[in-house]
Amino acid sequence: MRYFILIKVFFICIITYAQKIELIESFIGYTEQSEIISFTPNPKLIMSGNAKGSINLWDLEQQKLIKIISAHNAPINDITFNHSKRKFITCSKDSTVKLWSFYTNRLLESIKVDNIPTLAKFNKKGDGYLVFLNDGSVLEKKIGHKEIHYKSKLKQAINDVILTSNPNEIITCDNNAIKVISLNTEKVIHEIKNPYSSNFLKIDRYSGDT
């Protein structure tokens, strides 16, 4: 079955006590199922990863697909960028995590893990990254090194994560709560439970708060 994907870019501005959400860009972009959409270091380009494992690069001004990269053999779970280092990471259900150069689209390194990687985040220095697996395991990889280190084991898989100034603490969200977790002790330091039936899927920072 073929799918039409409507790609939308939203601009959000805060006006005193209310939020104004304005649609500033919308176009029919692709005829295959698309799973992940990510902003890139270039404001004129966005990137998507589809169910076939391909990376698709889009030109927002021309509203067209400009490049397809055959990256994985299964759906892509996550695309994350390091804006200062001009690199990005892809995670796939084929149990691989791949590091890429953004401007050349060259594959820099690829690792195979024992489970399915759902997320990857660059560390603060940009010289390595954490990989989060669907069984709750957290792995650490230094760029250019062969070794993959076991970092921690969370009680459950997470939907999203923010790295804090403390390299041993992360802010996560799962279906039930937002948590601050110690990677050293694997204990929950703080927790905000979700009082509603909906799930926490994404977490981010705004004006210094989570």
Sequence and secondary structure as in RCSB ss.txt:
>XXXX:A:sequence
MRYFILIKVFFICIITYAQKIELIESFIGYTEQSEIISFTPNPKLIMSGNAKGSINLWDLEQQKLIKIISAHNAP
INDITFNHSKRKFITCSKDSTVKLWSFYTNRLLESIKVDNIPTLAKFNKKGDGYLVFLNDGSVLEKKIGHKEIHY
KSKLKQAINDVILTSNPNEIITCDNNAIKVISLNTEKVIHEIKNPYSSNFLKIDRYSGDT
>XXXX:A:secstr
    EEEEEEEEEEETTEEEEEEEEEEEEESS EEEEEE SSTTEEEEEETTSEEEEEETTTTEEEEEEE  SS 
EEEEEEETTTTEEEEEETTSEEEEEETTT  EEEEEE SS EEEEEE TTSSEEEEEETTSEEEEEETT   EEE
EEE SS  SEEEE SSTTEEEEE SSEEEEEETTT  EEEEEE  SSS       BTTB 
